[in-house]
Amino acid sequence: MAFQLVYKLYGQYAILVEWPASINEDILSDLLQFKSKLIQLNIENLTEVRSAYNSLLIIYEQFDTGFKGEVKKLKSIYASKGDFVKLISTLWNIPVCYDAQFGIDLESISKEKKLSEAAIVKAHYESVYTVYFIGFLPGFLYLGGLNEMLAMPRKGTPRLKIEKGAVAIGGNQTGVYPSASPGGWNIIGNSPINFFNINNDKPCFASAGDRIKFHPITIKEHEAIKALVEANVYQIESEVVDD
């Protein structure tokens, strides 16, 4: 599927390519296809390609042919993307403790939604989520696929500090805070794993296009996994999937 893209100058030597303003997997797949093609072509003076929900930021050292000339090249590459790039993604199995000790907003969500806390937890971990991009904080995964009945607006007054590993809902998205920080999302649990580790070759294990599946654990399991993580011996369960 081809989309009508918009190309904008972004700073002195960068181009912002925008897809329709919608969060869906067709756009994500098309965007990642285009990104992969650009990276594989080893375009001269192209230094980095960053992806978001419905856009690519293409950064150059300089423009060889000016902004209009580079846009013409990009349009040609996009139009000729008949050479389909097979995208391989990973399904990551992420442990989450939904105990009231961690799920500090479960009660308020339960009252708002008129659902039991158990039903909220079950609806959350039964979904398979898609990683659209990584941002806000290093290792913060923006995930699509939240059950519509769990959508909750962000808090009017953000908390000054949210615990590392907090699993939260903000609008129609869910995510995990990779480090302690301020935040206005609704907290429903906690994951004991590291979502960002500067000492790893790949600091964040996940990439755009990957899948996330949460599974519930007890407080004791949370403590045990946290100890393994701190000892740097915990391995996240994962499997490769073809898109």
KELOVEX-490556 format. One record per residue (C-alpha): residue in one letter; x, y, z. Coordinates in nm, 4 decimals, m for minus. Each point is the difference from the previous one (the first is absolute). Example, Ala and Ser with C-alpha at 12.3 -4.5 7.8 and 13.67 -1.06 7.14 Angstrom:
// KELOVEX-490556
+--------+----------+----------+----------+
: residu :       c1 :       c2 :       c3 :
+--------+----------+----------+----------+
:      a :   1.2300 :  m0.4500 :   0.7800 :
:      s :   0.1370 :   0.3440 :  m0.0660 :
+--------+----------+----------+----------+
***
This chain:
// KELOVEX-490556
+--------+----------+----------+----------+
: residu :       c1 :       c2 :       c3 :
+--------+----------+----------+----------+
:      m :   0.0000 :   0.0000 :   0.0000 :
:      a :   0.1395 :   0.3397 :  m0.1017 :
:      f :  m0.0807 :   0.3126 :   0.1987 :
:      q :  m0.0006 :   0.3669 :  m0.0917 :
:      l :   0.3072 :   0.1266 :   0.1852 :
:      v :   0.0924 :   0.3541 :   0.0987 :
:      y :   0.3649 :   0.1104 :  m0.0076 :
:      k :   0.1129 :   0.2932 :   0.2164 :
:      l :   0.3335 :   0.1688 :   0.0595 :
:      y :   0.0946 :  m0.0601 :   0.3644 :
:      g :   0.2907 :   0.2159 :   0.1113 :
:      q :   0.2879 :   0.0589 :  m0.2406 :
:      y :   0.0730 :  m0.3527 :  m0.1214 :
:      a :  m0.2904 :  m0.2246 :   0.0933 :
:      i :  m0.3256 :  m0.0999 :  m0.1657 :
:      l :  m0.3159 :  m0.0985 :   0.1866 :
:      v :  m0.2144 :  m0.2489 :  m0.1919 :
:      e :  m0.3565 :  m0.0237 :   0.1264 :
:      w :  m0.2643 :  m0.2690 :  m0.0532 :
:      p :  m0.3722 :   0.0575 :   0.0767 :
:      a :  m0.0512 :   0.0981 :   0.3654 :
:      s :  m0.1234 :  m0.3360 :   0.1206 :
:      i :   0.1423 :  m0.2733 :   0.2224 :
:      n :  m0.0391 :  m0.3305 :  m0.1813 :
:      e :   0.2127 :  m0.2939 :  m0.1065 :
:      d :  m0.0372 :   0.0581 :  m0.3761 :
:      i :   0.1684 :   0.3378 :   0.0370 :
:      l :   0.2626 :  m0.1420 :   0.2348 :
:      s :   0.0843 :  m0.2808 :  m0.2433 :
:      d :   0.0242 :   0.2405 :  m0.2945 :
:      l :   0.2140 :   0.2395 :   0.2035 :
:      l :   0.2395 :  m0.2743 :   0.1128 :
:      q :   0.0235 :  m0.1322 :  m0.3555 :
:      f :   0.1055 :   0.3446 :  m0.1212 :
:      k :   0.2457 :   0.0373 :   0.2905 :
:      s :   0.1592 :  m0.3397 :  m0.0719 :
:      k :   0.0377 :   0.0848 :  m0.3687 :
:      l :   0.1700 :   0.3316 :   0.0823 :
:      i :   0.2423 :  m0.1672 :   0.2385 :
:      q :   0.0833 :  m0.2808 :  m0.2443 :
:      l :   0.0740 :   0.2441 :  m0.2829 :
:      n :   0.2860 :   0.1603 :   0.1966 :
:      i :  m0.0900 :   0.3433 :  m0.1360 :
:      e :   0.2938 :   0.2396 :   0.0008 :
:      n :  m0.0152 :   0.2674 :   0.2735 :
:      l :  m0.2999 :  m0.1681 :   0.1660 :
:      t :   0.0961 :  m0.0398 :   0.3672 :
:      e :  m0.3152 :  m0.1161 :   0.1820 :
:      v :  m0.3650 :  m0.0943 :  m0.0480 :
:      r :  m0.2326 :   0.0306 :   0.3007 :
:      s :  m0.3542 :  m0.1309 :   0.0073 :
:      a :  m0.3109 :   0.1062 :   0.1939 :
:      y :  m0.3684 :  m0.0966 :  m0.0185 :
:      n :  m0.0585 :   0.1362 :  m0.3495 :
:      s :   0.3233 :   0.1685 :  m0.1049 :
:      l :   0.3660 :  m0.0462 :  m0.0880 :
:      l :   0.2666 :   0.2577 :   0.0756 :
:      i :   0.2796 :  m0.0384 :  m0.2556 :
:      i :   0.3210 :   0.1744 :   0.1074 :
:      y :   0.2836 :   0.0889 :  m0.2371 :
:      e :   0.3487 :   0.1428 :   0.0407 :
:      q :  m0.0944 :   0.2296 :  m0.2849 :
:      f :  m0.2273 :   0.0040 :  m0.3064 :
:      d :   0.1677 :  m0.0971 :  m0.3282 :
:      t :  m0.2747 :   0.1453 :  m0.2169 :
:      g :  m0.1831 :   0.2328 :   0.2376 :
:      f :  m0.3275 :  m0.0693 :   0.1805 :
:      k :  m0.2086 :  m0.0399 :  m0.3166 :
:      g :   0.2567 :  m0.2289 :  m0.1571 :
:      e :   0.0156 :  m0.2258 :   0.3061 :
:      v :  m0.3800 :  m0.0165 :   0.0175 :
:      k :  m0.0080 :  m0.1070 :  m0.3636 :
:      k :   0.2445 :  m0.2829 :   0.0806 :
:      l :  m0.2076 :  m0.1067 :   0.3011 :
:      k :  m0.3217 :  m0.0030 :  m0.2018 :
:      s :   0.1678 :  m0.2177 :  m0.2607 :
:      i :   0.1236 :  m0.2445 :   0.2648 :
:      y :  m0.3458 :  m0.0173 :   0.1593 :
:      a :  m0.1738 :  m0.0497 :  m0.3358 :
:      s :   0.2422 :  m0.2780 :  m0.0980 :
:      k :  m0.0358 :  m0.1958 :   0.3222 :
:      g :  m0.1383 :  m0.2958 :  m0.1898 :
:      d :   0.3080 :  m0.1836 :   0.1227 :
:      f :  m0.1770 :  m0.1032 :   0.3177 :
:      v :   0.2254 :  m0.0078 :   0.3051 :
:      k :  m0.0945 :  m0.2916 :   0.2248 :
:      l :  m0.0363 :   0.1396 :   0.3506 :
:      i :   0.0937 :  m0.2289 :   0.2865 :
:      s :  m0.1253 :   0.0940 :   0.3440 :
:      t :   0.0348 :  m0.1436 :   0.3478 :
:      l :  m0.2747 :  m0.0859 :   0.2477 :
:      w :   0.1191 :   0.0882 :   0.3517 :
:      n :  m0.1633 :  m0.1636 :   0.3025 :
:      i :   0.0048 :   0.2588 :   0.2804 :
:      p :  m0.0758 :  m0.0900 :   0.3654 :
:      v :  m0.2279 :   0.2410 :   0.1882 :
:      c :  m0.1188 :  m0.0026 :   0.3595 :
:      y :  m0.3482 :   0.1502 :   0.0182 :
:      d :  m0.0222 :  m0.0171 :   0.3811 :
:      a :  m0.1611 :   0.2998 :   0.1728 :
:      q :   0.3448 :   0.0880 :   0.1362 :
:      f :   0.0978 :   0.0970 :  m0.3542 :
:      g :  m0.3360 :   0.0574 :  m0.1712 :
:      i :  m0.0703 :   0.3206 :   0.1865 :
:      d :  m0.2625 :   0.1203 :  m0.2502 :
:      l :  m0.1850 :  m0.3276 :  m0.0460 :
:      e :  m0.2671 :   0.0947 :   0.2533 :
:      s :  m0.0757 :   0.3344 :  m0.1642 :
:      i :  m0.0071 :  m0.1585 :  m0.3471 :
:      s :  m0.2318 :  m0.2696 :   0.1337 :
:      k :  m0.2436 :   0.2633 :   0.1300 :
:      e :   0.0189 :   0.2024 :  m0.3210 :
:      k :  m0.0513 :  m0.2997 :  m0.2285 :
:      k :  m0.2382 :  m0.1899 :   0.2277 :
:      l :   0.2189 :  m0.3073 :  m0.0459 :
:      s :   0.1645 :  m0.2155 :   0.2624 :
:      e :   0.3737 :   0.0457 :   0.0479 :
:      a :   0.0463 :  m0.3633 :  m0.1042 :
:      a :  m0.1850 :   0.0669 :  m0.3274 :
:      i :   0.2190 :   0.3032 :  m0.0698 :
:      v :   0.3182 :  m0.1986 :   0.0626 :
:      k :  m0.1196 :  m0.2906 :  m0.2158 :
:      a :  m0.0962 :   0.2289 :  m0.2885 :
:      h :   0.3417 :   0.1642 :   0.0204 :
:      y :   0.2169 :  m0.3117 :  m0.0095 :
:      e :  m0.2138 :  m0.1886 :  m0.2534 :
:      s :   0.0799 :   0.2483 :  m0.2797 :
:      v :   0.3056 :  m0.0172 :  m0.2238 :
:      y :   0.1506 :   0.3454 :  m0.0463 :
:      t :   0.1989 :   0.1511 :  m0.2852 :
:      v :   0.3050 :   0.2212 :   0.0579 :
:      y :  m0.0533 :   0.3096 :  m0.2141 :
:      f :   0.3053 :   0.1951 :   0.1112 :
:      i :   0.2253 :   0.0716 :   0.2978 :
:      g :   0.0100 :   0.3428 :   0.1584 :
:      f :  m0.0886 :   0.2404 :   0.2835 :
:      l :   0.2579 :  m0.1814 :   0.2155 :
:      p :   0.2782 :  m0.2323 :  m0.1258 :
:      g :  m0.1661 :  m0.3417 :  m0.0202 :
:      f :  m0.3599 :   0.1238 :   0.0278 :
:      l :  m0.1991 :  m0.2121 :  m0.2451 :
:      y :  m0.3064 :   0.1578 :  m0.1586 :
:      l :  m0.2369 :  m0.2947 :  m0.0346 :
:      g :  m0.3113 :  m0.0347 :  m0.2113 :
:      g :  m0.2654 :  m0.2661 :   0.0507 :
:      l :  m0.1545 :   0.0927 :   0.3340 :
:      n :  m0.3501 :  m0.1402 :   0.0529 :
:      e :  m0.2334 :   0.2944 :  m0.0641 :
:      m :  m0.1884 :  m0.0512 :   0.3238 :
:      l :   0.3208 :   0.0767 :   0.1960 :
:      a :   0.0684 :   0.3398 :  m0.1589 :
:      m :   0.0442 :   0.2650 :   0.2697 :
:      p :   0.0908 :   0.3680 :  m0.0336 :
:      r :   0.3298 :   0.1112 :   0.1457 :
:      k :  m0.0196 :   0.1540 :   0.3451 :
:      g :  m0.0659 :   0.3735 :   0.0192 :
:      t :   0.2862 :   0.0369 :   0.2478 :
:      p :   0.2970 :  m0.2279 :  m0.0747 :
:      r :   0.1799 :  m0.1734 :   0.2844 :
:      l :   0.3425 :   0.1423 :   0.0772 :
:      k :   0.1532 :  m0.3473 :   0.0126 :
:      i :  m0.1104 :  m0.3299 :  m0.1492 :
:      e :   0.1916 :  m0.3141 :   0.0925 :
:      k :   0.2280 :  m0.1690 :  m0.2510 :
:      g :  m0.1815 :  m0.2884 :  m0.1707 :
:      a :  m0.3464 :   0.1490 :   0.0550 :
:      v :  m0.2482 :  m0.1390 :  m0.2516 :
:      a :  m0.2510 :   0.2654 :  m0.0930 :
:      i :  m0.2889 :   0.1082 :  m0.2202 :
:      g :  m0.0153 :   0.3416 :  m0.1642 :
:      g :  m0.2871 :   0.0667 :  m0.2382 :
:      n :  m0.0257 :  m0.2982 :  m0.2366 :
:      q :   0.3597 :  m0.1064 :   0.0596 :
:      t :   0.1871 :  m0.2049 :   0.2554 :
:      g :   0.3682 :   0.0099 :   0.0863 :
:      v :   0.2677 :  m0.0659 :   0.2609 :
:      y :   0.2078 :   0.2719 :   0.1640 :
:      p :   0.3628 :  m0.1114 :  m0.0529 :
:      s :   0.1269 :   0.2259 :   0.2785 :
:      a :  m0.1400 :   0.2048 :   0.2864 :
:      s :  m0.1481 :   0.3219 :  m0.1331 :
:      p :  m0.2945 :   0.2379 :   0.0222 :
:      g :  m0.3040 :  m0.1182 :  m0.1924 :
:      g :  m0.3744 :   0.0269 :  m0.0385 :
:      w :  m0.0958 :  m0.3500 :  m0.1108 :
:      n :  m0.2182 :  m0.2355 :   0.2073 :
:      i :   0.2115 :  m0.2640 :   0.1788 :
:      i :  m0.1320 :  m0.3576 :  m0.0003 :
:      g :   0.3077 :  m0.2126 :   0.0771 :
:      n :   0.3773 :  m0.0316 :  m0.0094 :
:      s :   0.2523 :  m0.1954 :  m0.2050 :
:      p :   0.3312 :  m0.0951 :   0.1658 :
:      i :   0.2040 :  m0.0096 :  m0.3210 :
:      n :   0.2232 :   0.2678 :  m0.1524 :
:      f :  m0.1403 :   0.1696 :  m0.3079 :
:      f :   0.3173 :   0.2027 :  m0.0469 :
:      n :   0.3552 :  m0.0920 :   0.0936 :
:      i :   0.2800 :   0.2254 :  m0.1226 :
:      n :   0.2520 :  m0.2825 :   0.0513 :
:      n :  m0.1613 :  m0.2234 :  m0.2630 :
:      d :   0.1014 :   0.0072 :  m0.3676 :
:      k :  m0.3650 :   0.0733 :  m0.0696 :
:      p :  m0.1130 :   0.2065 :   0.3038 :
:      c :  m0.3717 :  m0.0566 :  m0.0728 :
:      f :  m0.0793 :  m0.3612 :  m0.0927 :
:      a :  m0.3103 :   0.0818 :  m0.2071 :
:      s :  m0.0364 :   0.1726 :  m0.3369 :
:      a :  m0.2863 :   0.1596 :  m0.1911 :
:      g :  m0.2142 :  m0.2772 :  m0.1479 :
:      d :   0.0679 :  m0.2443 :   0.2834 :
:      r :  m0.2813 :  m0.1513 :   0.2083 :
:      i :  m0.0460 :   0.0070 :   0.3779 :
:      k :  m0.1978 :  m0.2558 :   0.2025 :
:      f :  m0.0375 :   0.0623 :   0.3725 :
:      h :  m0.0449 :  m0.2890 :   0.2423 :
:      p :  m0.1076 :   0.0337 :   0.3647 :
:      i :   0.2343 :  m0.0946 :   0.2856 :
:      t :  m0.0252 :   0.0024 :   0.3790 :
:      i :   0.1890 :   0.2308 :   0.2351 :
:      k :   0.2398 :  m0.2856 :   0.0860 :
:      e :   0.0641 :  m0.0640 :  m0.3686 :
:      h :   0.0537 :   0.3728 :  m0.0495 :
:      e :   0.2620 :   0.0026 :   0.2769 :
:      a :   0.1723 :  m0.3090 :  m0.1405 :
:      i :   0.0162 :   0.1378 :  m0.3544 :
:      k :   0.1205 :   0.3382 :   0.1276 :
:      a :   0.2873 :  m0.1751 :   0.1801 :
:      l :   0.0964 :  m0.1814 :  m0.3216 :
:      v :  m0.0168 :   0.3279 :  m0.1940 :
:      e :   0.2250 :   0.1723 :   0.2535 :
:      a :   0.2451 :  m0.2911 :  m0.0287 :
:      n :  m0.0093 :   0.0475 :  m0.3781 :
:      v :  m0.1029 :  m0.3607 :  m0.0644 :
:      y :  m0.3684 :   0.0364 :  m0.0913 :
:      q :  m0.0946 :  m0.0769 :  m0.3598 :
:      i :  m0.3264 :   0.1350 :  m0.1397 :
:      e :  m0.2060 :  m0.2703 :  m0.1690 :
:      s :  m0.0392 :   0.0735 :  m0.3693 :
:      e :  m0.0683 :  m0.1524 :  m0.3376 :
:      v :   0.0484 :   0.1198 :  m0.3559 :
:      v :  m0.3153 :   0.0531 :  m0.2025 :
:      d :  m0.0453 :   0.0711 :  m0.3715 :
:      d :  m0.2126 :   0.2989 :  m0.0919 :
+--------+----------+----------+----------+
***
